[in-house]
Amino acid sequence: MEFVQNLPFLSIIIGLFSGPLCSILDGTWAKRVNLFVVALLGFMQALVFAFTLRTNTSYVYTMGHFSAPWGNEIRIGVLEAFMATFFCLIMLLCLISGTREREHEVEEGKWNLYYIMVNLLLCSILALIYTNDLFTAYVFVEINTISACGLIMIKQTGRTIEASVRYMIMSLLGSGLLLLGISYLYGLTGHLLMSNIKEQVHIIVANGQYTVPLMVAISLICVGLAIKSALFPFHTWLPDAYGYSTVSSAAILSSLVSKGYIFLLVKIIYRVIGFDLFSQSKVIHLLFFLGIAGMIMGSVDAIKENDLRRMIAFSSVAQIGYIYMGFGLGTTAGMIASLFHILSHAATKSLLFVAASGLRDASQGTTNIHEINGSGYRNKLAGIAFTVGALSMVGIPLFSGFISKLLFSQAGVSHPDKLFPTLFALAISTILNALYFMKTVIRIYSPEKKAQTSGDTKAPNIGILDQPAKSLAYVLFILVNIVLCFESEPIIDLLTRGLELFS
């Protein structure tokens, strides 16, 4: 075994133990350690990704060299390594962009607590990507939940405490359903390792026995993870959680946390249930219907919202709907479209939240859409970044969102039974996206309203050097978005190869 093959396991361990390390450091050193760890883990994932590309295969890493049922495994392939590398990159950019706000919005004595949560969150996401054991996945789902809750409530305001409580209630409901589904599968198969479960599931299906309990287990797992990833109508916690937390927390939560749960669901579909069995089950119709409902209703709620950050949060509900609609098609093309949209949404939504904070800084601290006129001129780079993110979400060519919608359209065309609802939902959702995003873009480039009273002060102009870290994040987020568009063909080939190795 080459040394690079040990890096996924070492990454999880480093992420797990860097949290307690931050607890004994002061806030400044905790920040430095956190940024170093995230960058280091990203570099390690990149090395693993290069290795899997070179070997074009997947491999199993057994902890302690004990085989099942005593041992535990992680499984690494092209898709897992690519997703892990991409998520580490997005995490690093989110942290860089929100440094200034964290120091103002979080009490100095709690800075190290914030970085503990970030390290545990990244560790749990990597574990969800790599694990080959369902119970281990459940353990890290809970670590992910607790860490995300900590990131929401770290500001200690009434809004964030309420949002974190609502998040915890809904998330625990999803966790409970997930645990029930895993328990049913364990009772039916006697295994927790994904590959072993899949073998037993095939035997159960071939014998025609226990098909109803098997479908119940599949349904519980899918619904549980759908609740945790804020699929409509289980999204009510999301607007407050994203809208009132710190900038970096909102960017991380919207771009990474829900994607970790969704990627776990993809692994379960392919490596536990089997894609053929999943596509024949009735669960895909439920996911398809809820996905379309989320696409429409999330956009409708965003149109009605007057707060910029809550509007972006409601947009996330619609984008999560896209992903589940792709799952609901029950085709490989639909899965590829959903996986690409995971990348597109992670890059674009974090860009929008970071850009929204820059526009707020140029609007005397307000996020009211009616009071941000001219902010695109006062903070030019933030205005450009928000415009790029908005155009991507609408699906304008040159940006990653266009490729996502093109892939979903192609997947819908290849499924005659669901062709009309897929294309209709895409058309309606795109129109609604344009209504609230383009309205906001027009407003940030509209003339600034005149001061109503002599006491009003003029909103400040913010240059690149005034916020260098955030300005760097703007540029890198925009580049990631554009690269996803122009390099979409090799990325789609990579996703296709990764799904083949999943099986």
Kinemage of the C-alpha trace (Angstrom):
@kinemage 1
@onewidth
@group {chain A} dominant
@subgroup {mainchain}
@vectorlist {calphas} color= white
{ca met a 1} P 0.000 0.000 0.000
{ca glu a 2} L 1.336 3.419 -0.960
{ca phe a 3} L 1.520 6.069 1.758
{ca val a 4} L -0.976 8.314 -0.041
{ca gln a 5} L -3.634 5.645 0.511
{ca asn a 6} L -3.450 6.328 4.261
{ca leu a 7} L -4.286 10.011 3.851
{ca pro a 8} L -8.128 9.778 3.945
{ca phe a 9} L -8.022 8.070 7.350
{ca leu a 10} L -5.352 10.482 8.597
{ca ser a 11} L -7.492 13.400 7.379
{ca ile a 12} L -10.430 12.290 9.516
{ca ile a 13} L -8.178 11.803 12.541
{ca ile a 14} L -6.460 15.188 12.090
{ca gly a 15} L -9.818 16.932 11.750
{ca leu a 16} L -11.144 15.126 14.823
{ca phe a 17} L -8.215 15.947 17.097
{ca ser a 18} L -7.622 19.500 15.856
{ca gly a 19} L -10.897 20.458 17.558
{ca pro a 20} L -9.678 19.728 21.108
{ca leu a 21} L -6.364 21.391 20.206
{ca cys a 22} L -8.205 24.633 19.395
{ca ser a 23} L -9.944 24.464 22.777
{ca ile a 24} L -6.684 25.088 24.651
{ca leu a 25} L -5.530 27.922 22.395
{ca asp a 26} L -6.570 31.545 22.423
{ca gly a 27} L -8.772 32.820 19.620
{ca thr a 28} L -5.989 34.117 17.366
{ca trp a 29} L -3.970 30.916 17.472
{ca ala a 30} L -7.104 28.809 17.126
{ca lys a 31} L -7.869 30.688 13.891
{ca arg a 32} L -4.362 30.062 12.566
{ca val a 33} L -4.493 26.380 13.440
{ca asn a 34} L -7.933 26.073 11.880
{ca leu a 35} L -6.894 27.652 8.577
{ca phe a 36} L -3.743 25.529 8.500
{ca val a 37} L -5.699 22.332 9.166
{ca val a 38} L -8.318 23.075 6.502
{ca ala a 39} L -5.603 23.892 3.950
{ca leu a 40} L -3.620 20.789 4.937
{ca leu a 41} L -6.654 18.535 4.643
{ca gly a 42} L -7.465 20.032 1.256
{ca phe a 43} L -3.917 19.332 0.069
{ca met a 44} L -4.137 15.748 1.360
{ca gln a 45} L -7.421 15.182 -0.470
{ca ala a 46} L -5.860 16.570 -3.648
{ca leu a 47} L -3.043 14.012 -3.369
{ca val a 48} L -5.579 11.218 -2.911
{ca phe a 49} L -7.574 12.511 -5.881
{ca ala a 50} L -4.454 12.495 -8.063
{ca phe a 51} L -3.732 8.911 -6.939
{ca thr a 52} L -7.235 7.666 -7.753
{ca leu a 53} L -7.122 9.368 -11.145
{ca arg a 54} L -3.794 7.705 -11.911
{ca thr a 55} L -4.901 4.233 -10.824
{ca asn a 56} L -8.519 4.634 -12.055
{ca thr a 57} L -9.764 2.364 -9.302
{ca ser a 58} L -11.158 2.452 -5.787
{ca tyr a 59} L -9.695 0.825 -2.723
{ca val a 60} L -10.750 -0.125 0.793
{ca tyr a 61} L -8.804 0.974 3.866
{ca thr a 62} L -9.417 -1.243 6.898
{ca met a 63} L -8.753 0.340 10.281
{ca gly a 64} L -6.746 -1.940 12.566
{ca his a 65} L -6.647 -4.608 9.830
{ca phe a 66} L -9.670 -6.368 11.323
{ca ser a 67} L -12.194 -7.681 8.827
{ca ala a 68} L -15.982 -7.427 9.220
{ca pro a 69} L -17.890 -7.614 11.458
{ca trp a 70} L -15.199 -6.511 13.928
{ca gly a 71} L -13.357 -4.045 11.759
{ca asn a 72} L -14.341 -0.752 10.208
{ca glu a 73} L -13.654 0.445 6.696
{ca ile a 74} L -13.444 3.518 4.565
{ca arg a 75} L -13.656 3.304 0.782
{ca ile a 76} L -11.885 5.717 -1.520
{ca gly a 77} L -12.489 6.235 -5.228
{ca val a 78} L -12.357 9.004 -7.818
{ca leu a 79} L -15.704 10.523 -6.842
{ca glu a 80} L -15.058 10.481 -3.108
{ca ala a 81} L -11.607 12.051 -3.453
{ca phe a 82} L -12.857 14.707 -5.870
{ca met a 83} L -15.773 15.682 -3.622
{ca ala a 84} L -13.532 15.796 -0.557
{ca thr a 85} L -11.022 18.045 -2.351
{ca phe a 86} L -13.761 20.361 -3.621
{ca phe a 87} L -15.471 20.626 -0.224
{ca cys a 88} L -12.165 21.467 1.495
{ca leu a 89} L -11.576 24.237 -1.059
{ca ile a 90} L -15.026 25.726 -0.474
{ca met a 91} L -14.583 25.479 3.309
{ca leu a 92} L -11.268 27.339 3.110
{ca leu a 93} L -12.746 30.127 0.973
{ca cys a 94} L -15.744 30.472 3.323
{ca leu a 95} L -13.439 30.844 6.323
{ca ile a 96} L -11.168 33.364 4.588
{ca ser a 97} L -14.110 35.488 3.490
{ca gly a 98} L -15.728 35.756 6.906
{ca thr a 99} L -12.728 36.463 9.134
{ca arg a 100} L -13.550 40.116 9.770
{ca glu a 101} L -17.227 39.496 10.574
{ca arg a 102} L -16.432 36.621 12.946
{ca glu a 103} L -14.159 38.851 15.000
{ca his a 104} L -16.958 41.446 15.355
{ca glu a 105} L -20.005 39.180 15.677
{ca val a 106} L -18.550 36.460 17.929
{ca glu a 107} L -17.359 37.205 21.456
{ca glu a 108} L -13.577 36.991 21.690
{ca gly a 109} L -13.784 34.353 24.400
{ca lys a 110} L -15.727 32.079 22.044
{ca trp a 111} L -13.452 32.316 19.008
{ca asn a 112} L -11.749 29.028 19.799
{ca leu a 113} L -15.174 27.377 20.304
{ca tyr a 114} L -16.112 28.488 16.791
{ca tyr a 115} L -13.038 26.833 15.311
{ca ile a 116} L -13.677 23.658 17.269
{ca met a 117} L -17.065 23.438 15.560
{ca val a 118} L -15.539 24.139 12.130
{ca asn a 119} L -12.896 21.425 12.525
{ca leu a 120} L -15.438 18.858 13.714
{ca leu a 121} L -17.767 19.821 10.886
{ca leu a 122} L -15.105 19.302 8.228
{ca cys a 123} L -14.020 16.056 9.882
{ca ser a 124} L -17.602 14.760 9.821
{ca ile a 125} L -18.075 15.726 6.161
{ca leu a 126} L -14.905 13.852 5.185
{ca ala a 127} L -16.064 10.847 7.195
{ca leu a 128} L -19.467 10.873 5.463
{ca ile a 129} L -17.711 10.987 2.099
{ca tyr a 130} L -15.293 8.136 2.818
{ca thr a 131} L -16.975 5.766 5.275
{ca asn a 132} L -18.046 2.295 4.181
{ca asp a 133} L -19.949 1.579 7.396
{ca leu a 134} L -23.533 2.709 8.004
{ca phe a 135} L -23.283 3.031 11.767
{ca thr a 136} L -20.094 5.080 11.485
{ca ala a 137} L -21.967 7.259 9.006
{ca tyr a 138} L -24.741 7.760 11.570
{ca val a 139} L -22.232 8.733 14.273
{ca phe a 140} L -20.683 11.392 12.047
{ca val a 141} L -24.113 12.582 10.950
{ca glu a 142} L -24.726 13.450 14.594
{ca ile a 143} L -21.315 15.108 14.949
{ca asn a 144} L -22.167 17.123 11.847
{ca thr a 145} L -25.525 18.125 13.318
{ca ile a 146} L -24.102 19.288 16.639
{ca ser a 147} L -21.275 21.199 14.944
{ca ala a 148} L -23.680 22.938 12.560
{ca cys a 149} L -25.937 23.867 15.474
{ca gly a 150} L -22.949 25.405 17.252
{ca leu a 151} L -22.061 27.471 14.183
{ca ile a 152} L -25.624 28.821 14.047
{ca met a 153} L -25.931 29.877 17.683
{ca ile a 154} L -22.373 31.152 18.206
{ca lys a 155} L -23.601 34.767 17.763
{ca gln a 156} L -25.825 34.359 20.851
{ca thr a 157} L -28.732 36.495 19.682
{ca gly a 158} L -32.399 35.675 20.105
{ca arg a 159} L -32.760 34.948 16.390
{ca thr a 160} L -29.823 32.541 16.219
{ca ile a 161} L -30.807 30.685 19.396
{ca glu a 162} L -34.332 30.215 18.062
{ca ala a 163} L -32.944 29.125 14.677
{ca ser a 164} L -30.571 26.620 16.268
{ca val a 165} L -33.382 25.095 18.347
{ca arg a 166} L -35.585 24.720 15.267
{ca tyr a 167} L -32.656 23.271 13.347
{ca met a 168} L -31.927 20.774 16.107
{ca ile a 169} L -35.562 19.634 16.335
{ca met a 170} L -35.897 19.000 12.598
{ca ser a 171} L -32.432 17.515 12.336
{ca leu a 172} L -33.051 15.084 15.194
{ca leu a 173} L -36.280 14.000 13.527
{ca gly a 174} L -34.291 13.200 10.394
{ca ser a 175} L -31.603 11.455 12.444
{ca gly a 176} L -34.226 9.317 14.152
{ca leu a 177} L -35.696 8.171 10.849
{ca leu a 178} L -32.202 7.478 9.498
{ca leu a 179} L -31.330 5.383 12.560
{ca leu a 180} L -34.581 3.411 12.236
{ca gly a 181} L -33.799 2.697 8.589
{ca ile a 182} L -30.275 1.559 9.422
{ca ser a 183} L -31.646 -0.644 12.234
{ca tyr a 184} L -34.127 -2.276 9.851
{ca leu a 185} L -31.348 -2.943 7.344
{ca tyr a 186} L -29.162 -4.436 10.066
{ca gly a 187} L -32.033 -6.652 11.194
{ca leu a 188} L -32.639 -7.830 7.621
{ca thr a 189} L -29.020 -8.343 6.581
{ca gly a 190} L -26.970 -8.742 9.768
{ca his a 191} L -24.332 -6.328 8.451
{ca leu a 192} L -23.325 -2.692 8.766
{ca leu a 193} L -20.636 -2.512 6.081
{ca met a 194} L -22.169 -1.153 2.891
{ca ser a 195} L -20.744 -3.776 0.530
{ca asn a 196} L -21.933 -6.649 2.745
{ca ile a 197} L -25.402 -5.135 3.072
{ca lys a 198} L -25.680 -4.843 -0.706
{ca glu a 199} L -24.907 -8.535 -1.152
{ca gln a 200} L -27.624 -9.502 1.318
{ca val a 201} L -30.112 -7.064 -0.224
{ca his a 202} L -29.623 -8.750 -3.612
{ca ile a 203} L -30.281 -12.138 -2.004
{ca ile a 204} L -33.441 -10.816 -0.324
{ca val a 205} L -34.736 -9.405 -3.600
{ca ala a 206} L -33.873 -12.578 -5.517
{ca asn a 207} L -35.723 -14.741 -2.984
{ca gly a 208} L -38.708 -12.379 -2.866
{ca gln a 209} L -38.649 -12.338 0.947
{ca tyr a 210} L -38.905 -9.360 3.298
{ca thr a 211} L -39.507 -6.984 0.408
{ca val a 212} L -41.901 -4.806 2.412
{ca pro a 213} L -39.507 -4.299 5.368
{ca leu a 214} L -36.733 -3.590 2.850
{ca met a 215} L -38.814 -0.880 1.169
{ca val a 216} L -39.659 0.569 4.597
{ca ala a 217} L -35.944 0.734 5.442
{ca ile a 218} L -35.141 2.429 2.125
{ca ser a 219} L -37.966 4.930 2.621
{ca leu a 220} L -36.913 5.785 6.175
{ca ile a 221} L -33.304 6.405 5.144
{ca cys a 222} L -34.261 8.558 2.147
{ca val a 223} L -36.794 10.632 4.072
{ca gly a 224} L -34.473 11.010 7.064
{ca leu a 225} L -31.630 12.385 4.956
{ca ala a 226} L -34.079 14.521 2.959
{ca ile a 227} L -35.254 16.165 6.200
{ca lys a 228} L -31.665 16.811 7.295
{ca ser a 229} L -30.803 18.387 3.941
{ca ala a 230} L -33.859 20.721 4.058
{ca leu a 231} L -35.940 19.246 1.263
{ca phe a 232} L -39.374 20.888 1.003
{ca pro a 233} L -41.548 20.813 3.143
{ca phe a 234} L -38.964 20.140 5.883
{ca his a 235} L -37.129 23.408 5.268
{ca thr a 236} L -38.735 25.768 7.778
{ca trp a 237} L -35.606 25.935 9.950
{ca leu a 238} L -33.371 26.967 7.060
{ca pro a 239} L -34.118 30.698 6.450
{ca asp a 240} L -33.388 31.773 10.022
{ca ala a 241} L -30.376 29.464 10.341
{ca tyr a 242} L -28.750 30.854 7.201
{ca gly a 243} L -30.145 34.384 7.458
{ca tyr a 244} L -28.985 35.326 10.958
{ca ser a 245} L -25.766 33.362 11.528
{ca thr a 246} L -22.308 34.743 10.807
{ca val a 247} L -21.295 35.170 7.173
{ca ser a 248} L -18.865 32.245 7.115
{ca ser a 249} L -21.369 30.062 9.010
{ca ala a 250} L -24.111 30.799 6.485
{ca ala a 251} L -21.751 30.095 3.591
{ca ile a 252} L -20.551 26.828 5.140
{ca leu a 253} L -24.030 25.647 6.122
{ca ser a 254} L -25.560 26.373 2.726
{ca ser a 255} L -22.729 24.997 0.619
{ca leu a 256} L -21.429 22.008 2.589
{ca val a 257} L -23.572 20.680 5.424
{ca ser a 258} L -26.610 19.654 3.391
{ca lys a 259} L -24.315 18.361 0.611
{ca gly a 260} L -22.650 15.951 3.044
{ca tyr a 261} L -26.024 14.365 3.801
{ca ile a 262} L -26.940 14.253 0.117
{ca phe a 263} L -23.643 12.607 -0.826
{ca leu a 264} L -24.224 10.019 1.890
{ca leu a 265} L -27.608 9.305 0.298
{ca val a 266} L -25.916 8.825 -3.090
{ca lys a 267} L -23.545 6.298 -1.504
{ca ile a 268} L -26.443 4.437 0.083
{ca ile a 269} L -28.328 4.366 -3.226
{ca tyr a 270} L -25.390 2.837 -5.087
{ca arg a 271} L -23.472 0.846 -2.472
{ca val a 272} L -26.192 -0.299 -0.079
{ca ile a 273} L -29.492 -0.489 -1.932
{ca gly a 274} L -28.226 -0.831 -5.485
{ca phe a 275} L -29.172 1.691 -8.155
{ca asp a 276} L -31.412 -0.731 -10.074
{ca leu a 277} L -33.465 -1.539 -6.982
{ca phe a 278} L -33.672 2.144 -6.037
{ca ser a 279} L -34.860 3.170 -9.501
{ca gln a 280} L -37.590 0.484 -9.371
{ca ser a 281} L -38.862 1.531 -5.948
{ca lys a 282} L -41.734 3.921 -5.330
{ca val a 283} L -39.467 6.161 -3.245
{ca ile a 284} L -38.159 7.895 -6.370
{ca his a 285} L -41.645 9.212 -7.147
{ca leu a 286} L -41.861 10.825 -3.691
{ca leu a 287} L -38.407 12.398 -4.075
{ca phe a 288} L -39.317 13.598 -7.571
{ca phe a 289} L -42.560 15.213 -6.382
{ca leu a 290} L -40.991 16.864 -3.315
{ca gly a 291} L -38.046 18.037 -5.412
{ca ile a 292} L -40.323 19.801 -7.901
{ca ala a 293} L -42.411 21.255 -5.077
{ca gly a 294} L -39.241 22.597 -3.466
{ca met a 295} L -38.080 24.142 -6.738
{ca ile a 296} L -41.307 26.093 -7.051
{ca met a 297} L -42.179 26.902 -3.438
{ca gly a 298} L -38.637 27.843 -2.439
{ca ser a 299} L -38.552 30.375 -5.260
{ca val a 300} L -42.012 31.719 -4.369
{ca asp a 301} L -40.908 32.280 -0.768
{ca ala a 302} L -37.719 33.977 -1.999
{ca ile a 303} L -39.768 36.400 -4.117
{ca lys a 304} L -41.819 37.415 -1.071
{ca glu a 305} L -38.748 37.967 1.133
{ca asn a 306} L -37.415 41.482 1.790
{ca asp a 307} L -34.244 40.483 3.631
{ca leu a 308} L -31.338 39.785 1.265
{ca arg a 309} L -29.794 36.911 3.214
{ca arg a 310} L -33.137 35.221 3.887
{ca met a 311} L -33.941 35.520 0.192
{ca ile a 312} L -30.710 33.676 -0.632
{ca ala a 313} L -31.595 31.098 2.030
{ca phe a 314} L -35.014 30.430 0.479
{ca ser a 315} L -33.237 30.064 -2.858
{ca ser a 316} L -31.316 27.166 -1.299
{ca val a 317} L -34.616 25.365 -0.752
{ca ala a 318} L -35.257 25.585 -4.482
{ca gln a 319} L -31.751 24.376 -5.330
{ca ile a 320} L -32.030 21.391 -2.988
{ca gly a 321} L -35.253 20.621 -4.858
{ca tyr a 322} L -33.285 20.432 -8.121
{ca ile a 323} L -30.988 17.791 -6.639
{ca tyr a 324} L -33.823 15.593 -5.374
{ca met a 325} L -35.712 15.972 -8.636
{ca gly a 326} L -32.645 14.494 -10.353
{ca phe a 327} L -32.657 11.592 -7.889
{ca gly a 328} L -36.369 11.120 -8.536
{ca leu a 329} L -35.793 10.579 -12.255
{ca gly a 330} L -34.200 7.270 -11.333
{ca thr a 331} L -31.688 7.428 -14.191
{ca thr a 332} L -27.929 7.729 -14.381
{ca ala a 333} L -28.312 11.007 -16.271
{ca gly a 334} L -30.438 12.375 -13.432
{ca met a 335} L -27.834 11.343 -10.852
{ca ile a 336} L -25.032 12.983 -12.851
{ca ala a 337} L -27.067 16.194 -13.103
{ca ser a 338} L -27.680 16.171 -9.344
{ca leu a 339} L -24.019 15.546 -8.538
{ca phe a 340} L -22.935 18.394 -10.798
{ca his a 341} L -25.528 20.648 -9.174
{ca ile a 342} L -24.054 19.802 -5.771
{ca leu a 343} L -20.782 21.317 -7.021
{ca ser a 344} L -22.464 24.273 -8.691
{ca his a 345} L -24.645 25.116 -5.708
{ca ala a 346} L -21.788 24.761 -3.215
{ca ala a 347} L -19.658 27.239 -5.165
{ca thr a 348} L -22.442 29.667 -6.037
{ca lys a 349} L -24.439 29.824 -2.826
{ca ser a 350} L -21.392 30.508 -0.682
{ca leu a 351} L -20.417 33.240 -3.179
{ca leu a 352} L -23.860 34.829 -2.817
{ca phe a 353} L -23.763 34.876 0.989
{ca val a 354} L -20.275 36.369 1.044
{ca ala a 355} L -21.213 38.965 -1.591
{ca ala a 356} L -24.374 39.828 0.365
{ca ser a 357} L -22.230 40.652 3.397
{ca gly a 358} L -20.137 42.990 1.237
{ca leu a 359} L -23.260 44.743 -0.024
{ca arg a 360} L -24.487 45.042 3.571
{ca asp a 361} L -21.193 46.675 4.582
{ca ala a 362} L -21.749 49.241 1.812
{ca ser a 363} L -25.342 49.886 2.947
{ca gln a 364} L -24.796 50.943 6.575
{ca gly a 365} L -25.280 47.408 7.852
{ca thr a 366} L -28.754 46.778 6.442
{ca thr a 367} L -29.786 43.684 4.476
{ca asn a 368} L -33.224 45.064 3.605
{ca ile a 369} L -33.518 44.748 -0.171
{ca his a 370} L -35.302 48.100 -0.375
{ca glu a 371} L -32.362 49.880 1.278
{ca ile a 372} L -29.364 48.575 -0.674
{ca asn a 373} L -29.704 50.831 -3.719
{ca gly a 374} L -26.342 51.686 -5.226
{ca ser a 375} L -24.402 49.208 -3.049
{ca gly a 376} L -23.010 47.593 -6.195
{ca tyr a 377} L -21.250 50.890 -6.957
{ca arg a 378} L -20.055 51.484 -3.414
{ca asn a 379} L -18.556 47.981 -3.201
{ca lys a 380} L -17.793 47.152 -6.795
{ca leu a 381} L -16.255 43.717 -6.292
{ca ala a 382} L -19.131 42.577 -4.072
{ca gly a 383} L -21.592 43.814 -6.705
{ca ile a 384} L -19.796 41.868 -9.431
{ca ala a 385} L -19.638 38.762 -7.239
{ca phe a 386} L -23.341 38.925 -6.409
{ca thr a 387} L -24.213 39.448 -10.062
{ca val a 388} L -22.149 36.406 -11.091
{ca gly a 389} L -23.828 34.286 -8.418
{ca ala a 390} L -27.271 35.517 -9.442
{ca leu a 391} L -26.656 34.832 -13.135
{ca ser a 392} L -25.422 31.358 -12.274
{ca met a 393} L -28.521 30.573 -10.198
{ca val a 394} L -30.773 31.779 -13.015
{ca gly a 395} L -28.909 29.570 -15.480
{ca ile a 396} L -27.242 32.111 -17.759
{ca pro a 397} L -24.484 30.671 -20.035
{ca leu a 398} L -20.833 31.099 -18.989
{ca phe a 399} L -21.648 30.084 -15.405
{ca ser a 400} L -22.026 26.717 -13.675
{ca gly a 401} L -25.783 26.991 -13.099
{ca phe a 402} L -26.339 26.911 -16.863
{ca ile a 403} L -24.630 23.515 -17.094
{ca ser a 404} L -26.730 22.204 -14.206
{ca lys a 405} L -30.007 23.159 -15.855
{ca leu a 406} L -28.820 21.825 -19.204
{ca leu a 407} L -27.998 18.463 -17.596
{ca phe a 408} L -31.371 18.323 -15.835
{ca ser a 409} L -33.131 19.089 -19.125
{ca gln a 410} L -31.234 16.334 -20.918
{ca ala a 411} L -32.002 13.903 -18.096
{ca gly a 412} L -35.706 14.807 -18.292
{ca val a 413} L -35.793 14.308 -22.069
{ca ser a 414} L -34.329 10.814 -21.646
{ca his a 415} L -37.212 9.857 -19.286
{ca pro a 416} L -40.472 9.973 -21.316
{ca asp a 417} L -42.765 9.416 -18.312
{ca lys a 418} L -41.375 12.411 -16.431
{ca leu a 419} L -40.429 14.572 -19.398
{ca phe a 420} L -43.220 17.140 -19.114
{ca pro a 421} L -43.132 17.750 -15.329
{ca thr a 422} L -39.319 18.004 -15.408
{ca leu a 423} L -39.162 20.565 -18.215
{ca phe a 424} L -42.182 22.455 -16.875
{ca ala a 425} L -40.648 22.681 -13.381
{ca leu a 426} L -37.304 23.800 -14.813
{ca ala a 427} L -38.988 26.513 -16.894
{ca ile a 428} L -41.150 27.845 -14.042
{ca ser a 429} L -38.296 27.704 -11.532
{ca thr a 430} L -35.948 29.529 -13.914
{ca ile a 431} L -38.494 32.316 -14.437
{ca leu a 432} L -38.994 32.634 -10.676
{ca asn a 433} L -35.207 32.633 -10.110
{ca ala a 434} L -34.893 35.479 -12.578
{ca leu a 435} L -37.632 37.462 -10.850
{ca tyr a 436} L -35.988 37.700 -7.445
{ca phe a 437} L -32.313 37.576 -8.403
{ca met a 438} L -32.477 40.005 -11.301
{ca lys a 439} L -34.706 42.325 -9.255
{ca thr a 440} L -31.972 42.424 -6.618
{ca val a 441} L -29.190 42.947 -9.161
{ca ile a 442} L -31.115 45.855 -10.670
{ca arg a 443} L -31.606 47.362 -7.209
{ca ile a 444} L -27.936 47.222 -6.196
{ca tyr a 445} L -27.104 49.124 -9.383
{ca ser a 446} L -29.966 51.605 -9.064
{ca pro a 447} L -29.264 55.190 -7.910
{ca glu a 448} L -28.922 55.570 -4.168
{ca lys a 449} L -31.959 56.984 -2.414
{ca lys a 450} L -31.512 60.527 -1.116
{ca ala a 451} L -31.208 60.988 2.616
{ca gln a 452} L -34.583 61.666 4.161
{ca thr a 453} L -33.262 63.616 7.123
{ca ser a 454} L -30.244 65.778 7.761
{ca gly a 455} L -29.039 63.253 10.312
{ca asp a 456} L -28.625 60.463 7.772
{ca thr a 457} L -25.029 59.644 6.905
{ca lys a 458} L -23.763 58.636 3.517
{ca ala a 459} L -23.096 54.921 2.983
{ca pro a 460} L -19.351 54.159 2.731
{ca asn a 461} L -17.444 53.159 -0.377
{ca ile a 462} L -15.480 49.936 0.095
{ca gly a 463} L -12.441 49.203 -2.050
{ca ile a 464} L -10.498 46.007 -2.612
{ca leu a 465} L -7.811 46.945 -0.077
{ca asp a 466} L -10.396 47.716 2.621
{ca gln a 467} L -11.357 44.019 2.809
{ca pro a 468} L -8.463 42.126 1.191
{ca ala a 469} L -9.378 38.648 2.475
{ca lys a 470} L -12.993 38.953 1.367
{ca ser a 471} L -11.940 40.446 -1.976
{ca leu a 472} L -9.664 37.447 -2.571
{ca ala a 473} L -12.539 35.120 -1.741
{ca tyr a 474} L -14.797 36.933 -4.238
{ca val a 475} L -12.306 36.415 -7.044
{ca leu a 476} L -11.636 32.764 -6.227
{ca phe a 477} L -15.339 31.930 -5.875
{ca ile a 478} L -16.016 33.539 -9.267
{ca leu a 479} L -13.145 31.571 -10.821
{ca val a 480} L -14.458 28.302 -9.384
{ca asn a 481} L -17.884 29.059 -10.815
{ca ile a 482} L -16.519 29.818 -14.268
{ca val a 483} L -14.185 26.796 -14.251
{ca leu a 484} L -17.136 24.518 -13.427
{ca cys a 485} L -18.808 25.821 -16.592
{ca phe a 486} L -15.920 25.780 -19.047
{ca glu a 487} L -14.453 22.524 -17.723
{ca ser a 488} L -17.842 20.861 -17.325
{ca glu a 489} L -17.148 18.085 -19.830
{ca pro a 490} L -14.157 16.551 -18.004
{ca ile a 491} L -15.944 17.059 -14.687
{ca ile a 492} L -19.024 15.213 -15.988
{ca asp a 493} L -16.759 12.418 -17.275
{ca leu a 494} L -15.165 12.258 -13.828
{ca leu a 495} L -18.580 12.069 -12.118
{ca thr a 496} L -19.655 9.315 -14.506
{ca arg a 497} L -16.480 7.325 -13.855
{ca gly a 498} L -16.911 7.798 -10.116
{ca leu a 499} L -20.474 6.444 -10.160
{ca glu a 500} L -19.293 3.411 -12.140
{ca leu a 501} L -16.681 2.720 -9.461
{ca phe a 502} L -19.377 3.171 -6.792
{ca ser a 503} L -21.144 0.102 -8.101
